[in-house]
Every structure is written in structure tokens, then in C-alpha cells.
């Protein structure tokens, strides 16, 4: 991509009335634009990051037998009345359609997935199975704030699991926990698996909390074994449930995912049942596993930055390489750009000629692409380029003929 053609603008100063660091940096670097409170446009740079996170999540869900579907965002009031949540779900967006028929914009999809599964499940032989979707969700948040960390419209991955027994649900629940940790690691953060309230589903659930000063949540982490507990339930546990230690540290954190054992709460209202080996009818046991992709993107920026700007982890950087040309070297820079693209690298090429070297480098720091290659008249004299990782201070000279090998080894 030629940077001169990229749809973006950077800001030298933080926008007014914005407090969250991720909101500031993503806006200044031209990744997002706020359309209204709690609603954002993802510009080309931001959309590329979001899609890379989405691809990681999709890959990991499919690795544990998840099958991807797409469900409607709009659902009839009748479905929500069956689960008795039409009046009790505070953040539900409600609207009227033709003939004054009432609908909800889904903040979650139990009211769609349960009746859908009931059309396909008849016998224990139909179980287990796992369905997931990645879709825009809507919540009428009273306090939409902190940029893309808390919004009214957001991109979410939901996976629902369907089982013949609680034991089978328990096994899959633990498997999901391991995969979530892997997803966060690939996205460049660590998230504590945190014991939390189970709502109306079960006694407890688990959240995945990334430590950050900008976080709205508070967790207590065992100093001995790193078992984490949400502040909401900490008074129930004087000592660590895992190792019996009394020594905890308090941390501010961002919730990036949560998982629940739904049991039969949503299978019973929609008559989602199966016949077991003895021919007896039993309700299907369900689990739900959510992960906020747009919120995860914000959390990554909150954790991966310095005073110059964003530092994108390699797997979700908007481009593999930021190629910067300094001076009158158009022909040589274009050749390197073409060679990198032929080798299937995603390259943002700063081809602008009316921008100073200092401005280009400052903007590159702000945008935060993980690898940077600088070509100038000085480097060409040595048949070399300068190469630098965004997260490191060191800049190295690299022979032009070695670029492909170097990038392949590091990516």
C-alpha cells in the first residue's frame, strides 16, 4: 500500500475530551474515528488489525471443532419473552418495525442459537457440537466510554457448545480456557483467568482480565500461584481457592473475554432436548464463550505502547513492514517495495516526497507497525537498508540482498 494513497490522517496533539490512552493513540494514528458516543468507524489501518485478530480467533475456534455460522442481529420480542429477559436485560436496544411489531438488537445470541439447535438435535448421537459466530453486537450502555473498550456497538465472538452431560461440558469448558490463553498470547497480551460471578447461569464463571491502569475492573491475584478473583466476589474467599495462600495483590484490569456454563437455562425455554441411549428425553446442556474483538484491540494498545505511539505485536500489526524512503531514491525504493510484495509481505510504503524525514519517522512510531525498513542515499552507498523492530531501540544495517531472508526468519 502506498502511504500517499492510504485513507488516514494523523494528529500531532491528543484530541480533546478523550481520556483512555488507547482511544487517544488509535485516533491520533488514524485507526478509528468516533461517529457518536459508543460507536466507531474502523479506518483502513484499524480494520486491518481487527481482521487479523478475527483470523486468529477463527483459527483457534476451528482448531477445537468450532463451526462458524452467522445469526441475525435483529430478533423478535417473542424470543426474548420466552427467556423472560425482555424486561430484565437492562442494556437491550428495543425498536418497532412494520405493524408495530417489536424487536431487539441482539447483545447476545442465546435467544437465536437455542431454537436453531432445537431444529437439529434429536438424539444423543447429535451431540456434542460447537457453533460460533463473529458479529456486531449492540448494548445500550449507560456509560459508553474509554473509546473501543466500552461501546454500544462492538465486534464479538460467541461460541456455544451443546452437550449430553455436565461432565462433557466441563471438559470442553477447560479446553476453551486453554485456547483463550493462546489467543491472547498471539495478540501480544497476557490475561488472567479470573473467577467471577456466574449471573443467573451458575455459581461462578470465568473472566479473562488483562492488567492495565485504564481498566474498569479490579482483580485480586494470588502472589503464590497467580490464581485470580474478581473484586465482586473476593469477600467470599479469604484465602486462595487453589493454593490456600492469604497473600493477594490488587490490580486494575480490562475484561477481554468471559465464559459461562449455561446448563439448561436456555435449552428448556425452547424445548431443546434429546433422547439418550435409554430412549429417555433430556435437556441439552449448554456453554457460552464470549470474546470481544474490538475491545481486545483496545486492550492491546493500552498494554503495548510507549511515549512515541503504538507498538503492534507481530501477528496483528496492520502491515508486516513499514518501508520508508528518505531522499531522492524513488527507483531503488520502488524496487524493494515490489520485491517485498512479490514475496507476499504486506508493506506500507511511505512514498511521500513532501514530508521531512523527521516527520516520517515520528509518524511511523505513532502508527507502530512492528518492522520498519528505511532506505536512503546513505544506506544505498553501502548497498544496505536500515531495519528496526518497533519495540526495540537498536537500528541495524542490512544488505539489500539479505532482506528477504532476514524478514522470513523473524516473521
KEMAR-726121 format. One line per 8 residues: number of its first residue (from 1); for each residue y, z, x of C-alpha. Coordinates in pm, 1 decimal. Last residue first. Layout:
REM KEMAR-726121
NUM	Y:Z:X; ... $
END
This chain:
REM KEMAR-726121
411	-1312.7:1091.0:821.9; -1307.5:1202.2:1187.4; -1567.0:971.6:1342.8; -1458.8:671.8:1138.0; -1093.4:734.7:1226.9; -1165.0:741.3:1600.6; -1394.9:438.2:1595.0; -1142.4:228.0:1401.3 $
403	-850.4:332.6:1618.8; -1021.5:267.1:1953.9; -884.2:-85.1:2017.3; -532.5:45.8:1958.7; -572.2:298.0:2238.6; -490.8:649.0:2120.6; -201.2:869.2:2224.5; -226.7:1217.1:2082.4 $
395	8.9:1434.1:1873.8; -66.7:1806.2:1852.2; 84.9:2013.4:1572.7; -216.3:2013.2:1340.6; -246.0:2019.0:959.8; -103.3:1667.2:923.0; -352.6:1525.5:1172.3; -180.3:1312.2:1434.1 $
387	-223.8:975.7:1600.0; 25.7:798.6:1826.7; -55.3:435.4:1889.9; -164.0:253.7:2204.3; -140.6:-67.7:2402.6; 54.9:134.7:2662.1; 371.2:-67.7:2612.3; 283.8:-65.9:2242.0 $
379	337.4:310.8:2229.9; 699.6:276.0:2339.1; 774.0:-15.8:2107.0; 646.3:197.1:1818.7; 329.9:263.4:1620.5; 271.9:595.3:1447.3; -62.6:682.0:1286.1; -81.6:978.8:1049.8 $
371	-384.2:1149.1:900.3; -394.3:1407.2:616.6; -122.4:1258.2:397.4; 136.7:1535.4:351.9; 409.4:1382.6:134.6; 665.0:1623.0:287.2; 548.7:1562.3:643.2; 565.7:1185.1:590.7 $
363	917.2:1223.6:452.1; 1026.9:1406.8:765.4; 863.4:1138.3:981.9; 1033.2:851.3:800.2; 1371.6:1024.3:800.7; 1350.3:1088.6:1175.1; 1250.9:729.3:1248.1; 1551.3:603.2:1055.0 $
355	1516.4:409.2:730.4; 1647.1:54.5:677.6; 1333.1:-116.0:807.9; 1078.4:13.8:558.1; 720.2:-80.7:644.2; 575.6:266.1:591.6; 214.5:160.5:541.5; 10.4:379.2:305.9 $
347	-346.9:303.7:400.3; -677.8:345.4:218.1; -938.9:254.8:477.3; -1185.8:-14.7:385.9; -1236.6:-165.1:732.1; -1039.7:-469.9:619.6; -762.7:-227.1:520.1; -748.9:-83.9:872.2 $
339	-736.0:-430.2:1026.6; -455.7:-541.6:792.5; -242.0:-236.5:874.8; -306.0:-277.7:1248.5; -198.8:-642.5:1223.6; 104.4:-550.8:1015.3; 217.4:-303.2:1280.8; 196.2:-566.1:1557.2 $
331	395.6:-825.1:1360.6; 662.0:-580.7:1238.1; 737.4:-427.6:1576.1; 1114.6:-397.4:1565.1; 1140.5:-18.4:1568.7; 921.0:253.6:1422.9; 619.4:164.4:1209.3; 443.0:447.0:1026.6 $
323	83.6:423.9:907.0; -11.9:708.9:672.3; -391.0:711.9:668.7; -666.5:811.4:426.2; -432.6:780.9:128.0; -369.5:1026.5:-158.9; -545.3:1305.6:34.6; -831.4:1443.8:-175.6 $
315	-1121.8:1449.3:69.2; -902.6:1507.1:375.4; -725.0:1822.0:257.8; -356.9:1750.0:180.7; -90.8:1941.3:375.0; 223.4:1946.9:158.1; 573.5:1999.1:293.2; 779.3:2086.6:600.2 $
307	775.3:2466.5:559.6; 395.8:2460.2:543.9; 142.7:2368.2:278.6; -217.9:2403.7:167.6; -251.4:2708.3:-61.8; 3.6:2630.2:-333.9; -79.6:2259.5:-291.4; -449.3:2315.4:-361.4 $
299	-359.4:2535.7:-659.4; -154.9:2254.8:-814.1; -442.6:2008.7:-779.2; -678.3:2268.6:-926.0; -445.1:2299.5:-1225.3; -468.5:1923.3:-1278.5; -846.8:1935.6:-1254.4; -904.2:2241.0:-1474.0 $
291	-1271.5:2338.4:-1456.9; -1478.9:2454.4:-1752.4; -1846.1:2545.1:-1779.7; -1996.6:2620.0:-2121.4; -2349.5:2745.2:-2191.6; -2564.1:2703.1:-2502.4; -2882.7:2840.5:-2659.7; -3030.9:2621.1:-2933.1 $
283	-3125.9:2807.4:-3249.4; -3499.8:2842.6:-3319.5; -3732.8:2686.5:-3575.4; -4100.5:2774.1:-3537.9; -4351.6:2496.4:-3472.4; -4546.8:2704.3:-3222.9; -4425.7:2496.2:-2929.1; -4064.3:2550.0:-3040.7 $
275	-3880.8:2363.3:-3315.8; -3513.7:2304.0:-3250.3; -3180.7:2415.2:-3394.9; -2812.6:2315.1:-3402.5; -2727.2:2413.2:-3760.5; -2357.1:2356.7:-3700.6; -2245.2:2717.9:-3748.5; -2556.7:2842.1:-3558.3 $
267	-2513.1:2631.3:-3242.3; -2162.0:2753.7:-3171.6; -2229.2:3126.4:-3122.7; -2591.4:3072.9:-3017.1; -2555.3:3185.1:-2654.6; -2212.4:3088.1:-2526.1; -2281.9:3194.0:-2167.8; -1943.3:3126.9:-2016.7 $
259	-1797.1:2968.1:-1703.2; -1439.0:2965.3:-1578.6; -1235.9:2748.4:-1344.3; -915.2:2734.1:-1138.2; -778.1:3083.2:-1207.6; -489.3:3137.9:-968.0; -475.1:3465.8:-775.1; -279.4:3776.4:-678.3 $
251	-497.1:4008.5:-469.0; -592.6:4379.7:-474.6; -828.3:4521.5:-214.8; -1136.1:4722.4:-305.0; -1328.2:5006.9:-135.1; -1549.8:5207.2:-369.1; -1870.1:5042.6:-244.4; -2170.7:5026.5:-477.8 $
243	-2298.7:4697.5:-324.2; -2301.0:4457.6:-621.5; -2148.0:4649.8:-911.5; -1863.3:4759.9:-678.6; -1742.2:5107.4:-765.2; -1505.9:5247.4:-1028.4; -1600.1:4960.9:-1257.0; -1488.8:4967.8:-1620.2 $
235	-1126.2:5012.8:-1509.7; -1154.0:4674.9:-1334.0; -1199.3:4487.9:-1661.2; -860.5:4319.6:-1706.8; -795.9:4334.4:-1329.6; -1059.4:4064.6:-1279.3; -1347.5:4167.0:-1052.0; -1450.3:4015.8:-718.2 $
227	-1758.1:4076.9:-499.8; -1643.9:4028.8:-139.0; -1935.0:4236.5:7.0; -1763.6:4526.6:188.9; -1396.0:4494.9:103.8; -1477.5:4442.9:-263.5; -1214.2:4213.5:-412.6; -994.1:4322.9:-703.3 $
219	-827.3:4041.5:-894.8; -479.7:3990.9:-1036.6; -388.5:3683.2:-1235.9; -60.3:3491.8:-1259.3; -97.5:3336.9:-915.6; 207.4:3247.4:-707.9; 101.7:3480.4:-425.2; -223.7:3285.1:-398.6 $
211	-593.1:3377.6:-385.0; -807.5:3120.9:-564.8; -997.6:3264.3:-863.4; -1313.9:3121.0:-1012.7; -1381.0:3300.1:-1339.8; -1709.4:3445.9:-1455.7; -1809.0:3570.6:-1798.2; -1892.7:3913.9:-1933.9 $
203	-2008.6:4091.7:-2247.5; -2089.0:3765.0:-2424.1; -1936.0:3493.4:-2642.1; -1648.1:3662.9:-2824.1; -1449.9:3698.2:-2501.6; -1672.1:3729.2:-2195.6; -1426.4:3935.5:-1992.7; -1424.7:3870.3:-1620.5 $
195	-1637.9:3896.8:-1306.2; -1486.2:3679.9:-1035.0; -1643.0:3404.2:-825.8; -1380.0:3395.0:-553.1; -1223.8:3055.0:-488.6; -1184.7:2894.1:-146.4; -966.8:2586.6:-105.8; -980.1:2239.8:50.7 $
187	-1098.9:2017.2:-231.8; -1447.8:1992.4:-79.9; -1461.1:2372.8:-64.1; -1358.0:2394.6:-427.7; -1633.3:2157.5:-534.1; -1896.1:2344.3:-330.0; -1806.5:2676.7:-490.5; -1838.4:2509.0:-829.0 $
179	-2182.8:2381.2:-736.2; -2311.6:2729.9:-654.8; -2184.8:2871.2:-983.0; -2333.9:2582.7:-1176.9; -2677.2:2668.6:-1035.0; -2634.7:3028.9:-1146.6; -2562.1:2920.0:-1503.1; -2858.3:2682.9:-1491.6 $
171	-3098.0:2969.2:-1423.1; -2939.7:3197.1:-1684.3; -2956.9:2923.2:-1949.2; -3330.2:2877.7:-1882.6; -3378.9:3251.6:-1920.5; -3177.3:3259.3:-2242.5; -3420.9:3010.2:-2394.0; -3450.5:2661.3:-2543.1 $
163	-3142.1:2534.7:-2365.0; -2830.0:2319.2:-2407.9; -2563.7:2297.6:-2136.6; -2201.9:2205.9:-2192.8; -1980.4:2072.5:-1915.2; -1605.8:2064.1:-1955.1; -1372.2:1901.1:-1703.9; -1005.3:1935.8:-1784.4 $
155	-686.4:1731.9:-1747.3; -383.1:1906.7:-1890.5; -133.6:1908.2:-2178.4; 42.4:2232.1:-2270.2; 81.5:2334.3:-1908.1; 12.2:2624.5:-1673.6; -55.1:2541.9:-1307.8; 98.4:2194.1:-1340.8 $
147	451.0:2330.5:-1303.1; 461.4:2709.8:-1290.2; 537.4:2746.0:-1660.9; 415.7:2698.6:-2019.0; 476.9:3037.9:-2175.9; 390.7:3006.6:-2546.4; 108.3:2768.4:-2461.1; 22.7:2532.0:-2746.0 $
139	-289.6:2406.8:-2575.8; -394.2:2043.2:-2541.6; -677.2:1886.9:-2344.0; -690.5:1558.1:-2153.2; -1043.9:1457.1:-2065.2; -1326.9:1483.5:-1815.7; -1655.1:1511.0:-2003.4; -1987.5:1680.3:-1952.6 $
131	-2329.2:1685.9:-2113.7; -2633.7:1880.5:-1993.6; -2987.4:1867.8:-2129.6; -3267.8:2118.3:-2179.1; -3429.8:2044.4:-2416.2; -3549.8:1751.2:-2627.8; -3912.4:1860.9:-2580.9; -3824.2:2188.1:-2754.5 $
123	-3795.4:1972.4:-3065.1; -3529.0:1835.5:-3297.2; -3211.7:1778.2:-3093.8; -3020.8:1450.5:-3133.9; -2795.2:1490.7:-3438.9; -2745.7:1862.0:-3365.3; -2600.8:1765.8:-3024.0; -2301.8:1598.2:-3192.9 $
115	-2252.6:1895.0:-3427.0; -2227.3:2120.7:-3118.1; -2020.1:1887.7:-2896.4; -1729.0:1848.6:-3138.1; -1642.6:2205.9:-3241.5; -1735.3:2329.7:-2892.7; -1472.8:2095.2:-2747.1; -1179.8:2289.5:-2603.3 $
107	-801.9:2265.6:-2646.3; -867.2:1996.1:-2905.4; -571.2:1856.9:-3093.0; -634.4:1986.1:-3441.8; -637.0:1804.5:-3774.3; -522.5:1845.0:-4134.0; -543.4:1580.9:-4407.4; -204.5:1544.9:-4575.1 $
99	-313.5:1210.4:-4723.3; -259.5:1046.0:-4385.3; -239.9:1290.4:-4096.7; -124.3:1648.6:-4056.8; -97.8:1841.1:-3732.8; -222.7:2157.7:-3564.0; -198.0:2242.6:-3193.4; -419.5:2546.3:-3131.3 $
91	-285.6:2809.3:-2889.6; -350.4:3109.2:-3117.1; -714.9:3035.1:-3198.6; -766.6:3278.5:-3490.4; -668.5:3071.4:-3795.8; -872.2:2756.3:-3733.1; -1125.8:2954.0:-3528.5; -1371.6:3044.5:-3804.6 $
83	-1646.5:2832.3:-3641.0; -1687.7:2627.9:-3957.1; -1310.8:2626.8:-4006.5; -1265.3:2450.0:-3674.2; -1494.7:2168.1:-3780.6; -1322.7:2134.9:-4118.3; -977.5:2102.3:-3957.6; -1080.6:1755.9:-3842.3 $
75	-1076.3:1668.2:-3473.9; -840.8:1478.8:-3240.1; -907.4:1474.0:-2865.4; -1218.2:1266.2:-2927.1; -1522.5:1301.2:-2701.5; -1611.2:1113.0:-2384.1; -1956.7:1139.9:-2226.9; -2086.5:1206.9:-1878.6 $
67	-2444.1:1316.6:-1817.0; -2492.6:1624.5:-1598.8; -2819.7:1632.1:-1408.1; -2708.7:1875.0:-1134.7; -2595.6:1597.1:-897.3; -2412.6:1432.5:-1189.7; -2182.4:1732.7:-1208.7; -2117.6:1719.8:-832.5 $
59	-2025.6:1350.7:-835.4; -1802.9:1391.6:-1140.5; -1616.0:1683.7:-982.5; -1562.5:1494.1:-658.2; -1451.3:1183.2:-850.0; -1205.1:1385.0:-1058.2; -1052.5:1540.4:-747.1; -1007.8:1190.5:-607.5 $
51	-859.3:1074.8:-938.6; -603.6:1357.2:-934.2; -501.8:1273.6:-578.1; -449.9:906.0:-665.2; -258.2:1005.7:-979.6; -21.2:1217.6:-774.1; 69.1:934.3:-537.4; 100.5:681.2:-821.7 $
43	307.6:911.8:-1047.6; 142.5:1179.9:-1260.2; 360.6:1231.3:-1566.4; 390.2:1590.4:-1680.9; 395.6:1805.8:-1995.2; 437.2:2185.0:-2005.9; 812.4:2175.0:-2065.5; 905.4:1809.4:-2105.1 $
35	850.8:1485.2:-1911.3; 818.2:1662.1:-1576.3; 758.4:1411.2:-1299.2; 473.4:1426.4:-1051.0; 379.2:1303.4:-702.5; 722.8:1208.4:-569.9; 737.7:1440.8:-267.8; 1014.6:1658.2:-415.9 $
27	827.5:1693.9:-745.3; 493.8:1782.5:-584.8; 670.2:2022.3:-347.7; 872.5:2206.6:-611.0; 591.4:2231.5:-865.7; 351.5:2351.2:-594.4; 604.7:2614.6:-485.6; 645.6:2752.7:-837.0 $
19	1010.6:2842.4:-904.2; 1186.5:2544.3:-1059.6; 1533.0:2595.8:-1208.5; 1699.5:2334.5:-986.9; 1508.6:2067.5:-794.8; 1436.0:2150.1:-429.8; 1650.9:1953.1:-183.2; 1570.2:1637.5:12.0 $
11	1412.0:1467.6:-288.5; 1154.4:1192.8:-251.1; 1132.8:883.4:-470.8; 821.8:708.5:-591.8; 681.5:376.3:-710.2; 549.1:232.6:-382.8; 684.0:-112.3:-289.8; 863.2:-15.1:34.3 $
3	567.3:210.8:110.4; 343.4:-93.9:132.0; 0.0:0.0:0.0 $
END
